[in-house]
């Protein structure tokens, strides 16, 4: 048998799903199961006078705590999130009551019959609203509507600006977006002796179990969480929601199973959104294009609450900490604001923090080139961290283990892209070429989360490999699959260690009663932390002798540091002169994800990620009215890309094995999104000679440009 790692196998999990044999939350129908529906706030800010009917906040008193976020980050504030709003509502869609009925439809009808009495209060929706002097406070104890205001300075920025030949300034705005997976959220809870079992569509089953135990004051061993098949997630399911806690409480209260399946409009209202950021930057630049120093201010609209386990810090710290990207910039200063607003809470979404950082530093590179009349590619080359500088610690502390950023840039035929653009322009068409280079961090361990003060995240992941009674090798990890091909890649890793074929391995979805502890599937952890744990456990299993006991090995892996994939994206875009619509004509990615466990799966991740990044650049935006009403609650108003809008993607694979762990892999799940938003935005800017960029670049906006 040839090595299992590196083979482009078809996904082993797909036949079962294609036959309709998947087990998603809504497929589970235990006998006697009741259905839950929620009464949600119709206003963005208000004082609750009364809620009559159903289960209300007063019913939870003494038996269900609010959802707390445990942060040790100096200066950060994250008020506990009530499971059901008691005195105040803070965003449209916040839960106020729950009703239980024999069917989903009866529950929905009963919820419509509950009419809460709310005194509307002024709401703050934008950065400007929330930070204005005398603005209404989202929380009385969050002064100035700032969950967090951070400031850091590295090097000697004054000297950098004093020695500069020019100063280049700019601003980028990333819209509020929704992950919008095919399957919205869903929860089924059932009493289990003195405890409870929860089936949920989640990326973080162990974190859900921790929170349920804490909120219900249960011994952690009495809470079991099972991740069902997950129909897409992209980060929106990488957190703990009040619905998961409340379903567990109701199940124990009633002594029977209860289920809730989210509607699409509920998802758009109450599931976490992402991005909603603005970055203003100023760079000290030498006349040859070298950036000597950088100053950035980051605003992030966090919404009504910080989420568990991240609090309000994900985007504010992530974007500010990665603003220097793949560039050798040693003098840097940032100020970052986490702003409370009367909108749905912000959470992780593919490329969290990094998408906006890349949008900013790649806009900067193009602006420097334009101001100095230089080639944008050469400006990037002169600023890149060089291969011989590796390993390299960025000015903000990110330890890049290896990489050749110039090689990724050179792997793309930019001359041909420019020739295609120039031919289009000669025909009178509005065409532009955009480039984006980036480095990301993936699969971080406990030290990263402890360093950020995020105490609810263990940072470790656990893998279990055993020989079951059927004689087959089974694998389970704390990182559940959510559609990204995890079962196939982990089977390949186990097969490599055991010397068998991947189809001889059975990979199971996560069950906290069977494997733990763990962090979960986010931050591109699957091919790094989960895979390393599986490889080590399978290697130990092979060494065991049957006479020494059961063939069952568990390994908990804590990465010493993150792994750092990188890439360059380039594209050709045309803007229609009459309609303002932008179309991607060609898209190329040169990426280095280290060792590729399954190149075909990686390619799928890149292509899907590019589609989502393109949507943020051109289509998608969660829009609220001035009164805080959500104006994009359906797919009629919120535009997700179809196959027609998703660009075809050409991929060049580079491979510099990571030195962080023995597999040499680097995370591959987010890179397509991280680079594509900036590349497409820069291409449109090239076509229309734009400077500052406020996304999405919709036909209406471009028609006015």
N, C-alpha and C positions, 0 to 999 in steps of 0.2 A: 504493500500500500504506500502510495506517495503521501507526503505530509498533508494533513487536513487543513492546516492554516495556509492561506494564500489561494485557495481554490474558489472559483465563482460558482458555488453550488446554488441551485434553486432553493428558495426558502422552504424549509421543512414544515413550517407551521401553516403554509398556505392551503394545502389540499383540504385540511379539516375545516378551515374557515370558508373556503369556496363551496364546500358541500353543505354549508349552513349548520355546521355542528359546533359553532362557537358558543361560548357561555358568557354572554355579557350580563350586566346586572338585570336588565329588563327581561332576560330569558329565564331568570330564576323565579319559580312560582311555588314556594312551599305551601303545604296545605294549611288553610285557614289564614293566609297572609292578608293583612289589612293594608290599605293604601293611604299615603299621607300627601296632603297638598298644603301649600303655605299661603298665608295672607301677607302680602308685601306692601311696603310703603309706596303710596302714589305720589309723594312729594319728596324733594331733595333734602329739606330741612324742616323740622317741625317738632312741636311739643305734643306728646301723646296725652290726650285728655281721657280717653277710654278705648278699650278694645273688648267688645262683648262677643263671646262665642269662641269655641275652640280652646286649644292649649295656649296660654299666654305666659308672659314673663313671670308673673306672680306664682304660677304653678311650679316653676323651677326653683323657687327660693329655697335655699338650704339643701337642695339635692343635685344641683347642676351649676357649676361655676362658669363664669365667662371664659372665653378662649384667650389665654394670656400668652404673650410673647416674652421670652426671657432673654433680655439683652444686657450685656455688660459694656457695650460701646459707650464711652464717655460722651455725654451730651445728648444721647438718643432717647426719645420718648415714644412709647408705643402703648397707648391706652388699651386695656383689655377689651375684646370685642364681645358684646353680649350675644348669647345664643339666640335670644329673642329680644328685640328692642323693648325697653321698659318705660323710660321717661321721654326719650328723644329718638327721632329717626334722623339719619345723616346722609342717606342717599336713596334715590328711587330704586326700589327692589330689595331694600333691607327687610329681613323677616320680622314680622310682628306677632304672628300667631300661626298655629298649625291645626289642621283638622284631620280626622281619621275616619275612613269609611271603607266598606267592603270592596269597592272598585275604585279605580283611578278616576273614572268619570264622576262618580258620586262625590268623591273627595273634592274634585275641582268645582263642582256645583256648590258644595257646602262652603268652600272657601270664598266663592263669590257672594255668598249670603252674609259674610261678616263685614260690617261697615265700621272701620275704625274712625274715631273722632280725633282729628289732628288739627292743631293750631299751626298753620304755616309760618315759617320763620325765614328771614333772608338767607340765601345760599351763596356760597362762593364757589365759582366754577373754574375760573382760569387762574394762572399764576398771579396775574395782575390783581384780580379780585381778592385773592387770599392774602396777598402781601401788602395790600394798600393799608395806609394808616387808618386805624379805627374799624377795620374789616370785621364782620361777624366771625366769631370763633367756631370752628367745627367741633372742637372739644374745649371746655372751659379751662382745662389744665395744659393745653398745648398753646403756649404763648406765641403770639404772632403767627399762628398757623404753621409753625415750623416743628416738625417731628425731629429734625436734625439739621444742623448747620455746621458743616465741616470745612476746615481750612488747613492746608498743608503747603509748605514751601520747601523745595529741595534745591541745593546748589546756591549760586549767586545770581539771581535773576536780574537784579539791578545792573550788575556788570554786563550781563548778556545784552540787555537792551541798550546800555550805554555804548557798547562796541558794535552795534548793528548798523548796517548800511540802510536798512529800511525796516518798517514795521508793517506787517500784514495782518489785517483784522477780518473777521467774518463771523457769521452766525448760521446755525442750522437748527431746524425744528423737526422733530420726529413726531408723527401723529400718535394719538391713542389708538391702539389696535386691539383686536380680539383674536384669540387662537382659533376659535371656531372649529374644533374637531368634528368629525362626522358623528361621533357618539357624544351627546352632552353628558353631564354628570348623572350618576345614579347611585343609590345606597339601599341596601337591604340589611336590616338588623334583626337579630333573633336572640331571645334570652337563652342563656346556657348555664343552668345551675344558678350559682350566685353571680355569674358574670354575664358576658354578652359576646356574641360573634357578629362581626360586621363584614359584609361583602360590599366592596366599593370599587368604582372605576377610578383608580388612583395610581400615581407614580411613587407614592411614599407610604406604603402600608404600615411600616413600623412607626413612623411619625404620627400617623393617624391613631394607632393603638396607644401610643404614649399620651396623646392629647385626650382621648376618650377616657382613659384611666384617670388622668388628672382632673378633668372636669367633673366626672361622676364619682370621684373619690373612691376608686376601686383599686385593688391590688393589680399591678400591671399584668400579672400572670392570669388574671381572670378575663382579660380582654384579648380576643383573637380577631385579627383582621386578615381577610383573604382578598387578594387582588384578583378580580375576575378578568376575563379578556377585556382589553381596553381598546376602544375604537378611536385611537388617536388621543393625543394629549398636548404635546408641544410646550409643556410647562404649566398650563392652566390647571392641571391636576397634581402639581407638585407642591401641594400645600394642604393644610387641614381646614375644612370648611365647617361653619356652624351646623349645616344640615347633617353632617356625619355624626356629630356629637348628639344632636337632638334626636335623630332616629334611634340611636342606641338608648337614650333616656326613655323614649316612648315605648320601645320594645320591652324594656325592663318594667316600666310602669304598667303596661297592659298585660304583660306575661305572654305575648304572642309576637309573631313575626310581623314586621311592617316594612313597606317599601316605598321609595320615592324615585320617580324618573323625571328628570328635568326636561322642560320644553325648550325649544329654541329661543323663544322670547325671554324666558327666565334666564337662560344661559347668557344672552347678550346683556341683560340687566344686572345679574347678580354674581356670575362667575367673574374671576379677576380679569382685568384688562392689563395692558402693558404699554411700555415706552412712555408717551406723553411727556417728552423732554425737549428742552432747549439748551443749546450750548453756544456760548459766545466766547470767542478765542482771539488772542492777540499774540503774534509771534515776532521775535527778534530775528531778522534774517540777514545773512551776508549776501553780497551781490552775486556770488556763484550759486546761490540757492540753498546754502547750508542754513538750517534752522538752529540758532544758537540758544534760544530760550523760548518758553511757551507759558502763557498764562491763560487759564480757562475758568469760566463760571458755568456751572451746570445747575439747571432747575429741573426737578422731577416732580410731577403731580402724582402724589401717592394715593389720593382718594380719601375715603372716610376712615379707614383703619389701616394700620400695618398688619400684614398677614402672618400667621404662624406657618413655618418657623422663621421666616426671614425678617419680619418686622418691616420698617419703612426704608431699609438700607440697601436693597439689592441694586437698583439702578443708580442711586446717588453715588455709592461707593464704587460700583463696577465701572461706570462710565468715567468717573474722575480718575480712577486708578489705572485705566488703560488708554488714556489720551495720547500717550507717546507712542503706542503701538509698536511696529517693527523698526522704529527709528531711534538713532543714537542721540537722544536729547537728554542732557544731564542737568539742565537748569529749568525747573518746572514749578509752577504754583497753581493750585486750584482752590476754588471755593465751590462747595456743593450744597444745595438746599433740597431737603425732602419736605414738600409742601402739602399740607392738609387741605383737601378740597371736598366738596359735597358730591363726589362721584364714587362709583364702585371701586373698591380697593384695587390697587395695582399689585401684580404678581409677576412671576417669571414667565417668560415666553422665549422661545428659541433664540439664543444669542443674547441673553439678558445682559444689559449694561454695555456689551461690546458693539452691538449694531450702531448705537448712537455715537460711541467713541470713534468707530471707524468712519462713520459719515463725517464727523468733524475733522479728523486728522487727514482724511483723503481730500476733503474740500480744501483744507489748508494747503496741501501739496499742489493742487491745481491753481489756487489763487497765487501762490508764490511764483509758479511758472508763468502765469499770465502777467503778473506785475513786472517780472524781469525779462520777459520774452524768451524764456527757456523751454526746453522740451519737458513736459510733465514726467516722462519716464526718467530722464536724467536727474531731475530734482529728487525723485524717489531714491535713485541709486546713490546719490551723494549723501543722502541722509540715512540710508539703511544701516542697521547693525551688521557688521561684516561677519562672514563665516568664521574667520580667524579670531574674532572676539568672543566666540562661544566657549564655555558656558558664560552667560551674560546675565547680570542682575539689573533689571530696569530701574529707573530712578525711583519708582514707587515700590520696588521690592519684588517684582515678579521674576522668578529664577528661570530664564529660558535655558533649557538644557543643551539644545543644539538647533541647527537650522541654517539654511542658505536662502535668504529672502530674495537676493538678486537673481538666483537661479530660477525661482518661481516666476519672477517678472520676465526673465529672458525666455522662458519656455513657451510663451505665447507669441504668435506672429503678429506683433503690433503693426508692422509695416503693411501687411495685407488689410488689416482692419481700417487703417487710415486711408489706404488706397480706395477701398470700397466707400468710405465716407466721402472722399474727394470726388469720386465719380458721381455719387448722388448729388453732391452740391453743384457740380457742373451742370446737372440737369435741372437745377433750380429747387431741389428738395432740401428740407431742413434736416440735416443728418449730423450726428455727433458720436464721438467715441469717448467712452468712460473707462477708467481704471480704478481699482481699489486693491490695495495690499493690506494684509492684516496678520496679526498673530493672536491666538486665543489661548485660554487656559482651560483645561479639562481634567475631570477625575481627581479633584483635590481631596486631600485627607483632612484629618481632624485639626491639624495645626492651622490650616487656612481659615476654617470657620471659627475656631477659638480666637484667632487673631482679629477677626471682625466682630467678636463679641456675640456671636449667634449661638447661644448655649443650647438651643433646642435641636441642633444638628450634630449628630455624633461624628460624622465625617468618615466613618468606617463602613465597610460592606462585608457581608458574610456569604460564603458559598458552601454548599453541602453537596457532596458526591457520594452515592451509595449504590450498592447492588441490591435490588429489590427482590422480593420473593419470586418474581417472574423471570429472574435471571438477567434482566436488563440493567444497564447502568442508568441511574436517574441523577438529574442535576436540578438543584434549586438554589436561587440566590435571593438576596434582599433587594435586588433591582428588577422589578417586574417589567415584562414586555408591554409595549404600547403601540405596536405596529411597525417597529423599526428593524425587525429581523433578528431580535435578540436570541430567540430559541435556536436559530440556525447558527449564529456566530458562536454561541456558548457550546453548542454541540460540537462544532469544529475544534474549539479549544480543548474540550475534554477528550475528544478523539485523538488529537495530536499527542496529548500526554499519555493516553492509554494504548496507543497503537492500534486503534480500531477505526471503522468507518463512522462518519458522523451520524448516519441513519440508524446506528446501533445505540444511540444516546437518546434518552427521553428527558427533555427539559420541561420542568413544571413551572407554573406561575407561582408567585410568592404567597406564602402562608406564614404569618408571624408565629404560629404555633410550631412550625416545622423548621424554620431557619431564622437566625437573628444573632446579634443585633444588626441594624443596617440603616443606611441613609436613604437609598432609593434611586430611582432613575431620573436624574436631571444632571445638568452640567456635563453632558456627554460621558457619563460614568460607565456605561455598559461595557465598552471595549477596553476600559482601563481598570477600574476597580473590580467590577464583577468578573471580568475575564481573567484577571490575575489571580483572584481568589479561586476560581474554578480550576485554573491550570495547576495551582499549588495543591489543591485538594485532590485532584485526579492523579497527580504525580505521587502523592503520599498513598493514595488508595492502591496504586499499582504495586507499591513496595510492601504492602501489608501481606501477611500470610493468613490464610483462612483460619488456621487453627488458633490464631491469637484473638479471635472474637469476630464480631460483626464487621463486615466490609462497609464501613460508614465513616466518612471523614468530613469534618467541618473546619473551615479556615476563615478567620476574620482578617481582612486586609485593610491596613491604614497606609495610604500613600504618603511617602515622606514629603512630596511636593506635587504640584500639578504637572501634567504633561502639556506641551505647547505645540499643537499643529499650527500651520500657517498656509497662506495661499495668496495668489493674485487672481483677481477676476477682471475680465475686460469684455466690453460689449459695444455693439453698434446699434444705435437707436435712430429712428426717424420720427419727427413730429409733423403731423398733418397740418398744412398751412390753414386749411379751412375750419377744421373741427378742433384743433389743438390736441388731438389724441396722440399719445406716444406709443410706438410699437418697437419692440426689441427685434431686430433683424438677425443678429448673431450674438451668441454668448459663449465665452470660453473661460474655463477655470483651470488653473495649474495649482494643484494642492499637494501638501505633504502631511499625511496623517500617520506617518511612521509605517510600521508593518501593517499590511491590510489583511485582516482575517478572511474577509470575503470581498474581493474587489467589486463584485456586482451589487452587493448590499451597500457598500460605500457609495457607489455611483448613484444608487437610488436615493440615498440620503442627500447627496449633493444636489441632484436634480430637484427633489422636493423642496429643499431649503432655498434654492434659487427662486422657485416659484413664489414662496412666501415672502422673500425679500423684495421681489419685483412687485408684489401686491402692495407692500407698504410704501414703495417708492411711487407707485402710479395710481392705486385704486383705493386701498382700505383706510377708513378713518371712523372711529367711534365718535359720534357728534352728540353733544349735549346742548340744549337751548340755554338761554340766559337764566331761566328759572330752574335749571337742573333736570329738566325732562330729557330722557333719552330719545333721540330722534332717529337712531339707527338700530331698531330692535328686531328687524327681520332682514333676510337676504335680499329683499327688494331695495332696501336702503343701504345696507352694509355689503359692499361688493367684494366677494372673494373671487379669486381667479378660477376660471374654468380651463379646460384643456386648450381652448383657443387662445387664452391670454398667457399661458405658461410658456416661456421660451424653450426652444430646444437647446440643450447644453452639450458642448464639447468639453471633455475632461482629459487633462494630462496629469497622470499620477507620478508624483515624485515620492521618494521613500528614504527618510532619514530616521532610523529606528530611535525611539525614545530611550534614554538611559535611566529613566526613573524606575523601570521594572523590567523583568526578564523577557516579557513578550515583545517589548519594543513598540507597542501600539500607542496611538494618540487618539483622542476622541474625534469622531467623524460626524456626529449628529447635527451640529449647528453651523458649521462653516459655510454651507451654501447660503444661509440667511445672512450671516454676518457680513459677507462681502458683497452680496448682490444689491442691497439697498443703495449703498454708496456708489457702486459702479454704474448703476442705471441712472441715479441722480446726477452723477458727474457727466454722463453721456448727454442727458437732456440739457444740462447747463452748457455743455460744449456746443450743442446744436443751436441754442438760443442766446448764448453769451450772457448767462445768468451769473450772479455773484452769490448772494445769500440764498439759501434753499429752505423753503417751508414745504414739507411733504404732507400729503401725497401730491404729486405733480399731475393733477387731474386735468382733463381737457379744458374745463372752465378756467382753472388757474393759468394753464399754459396759453390759452387763447388770449388772456389778458396780458401776458408777459410781453 
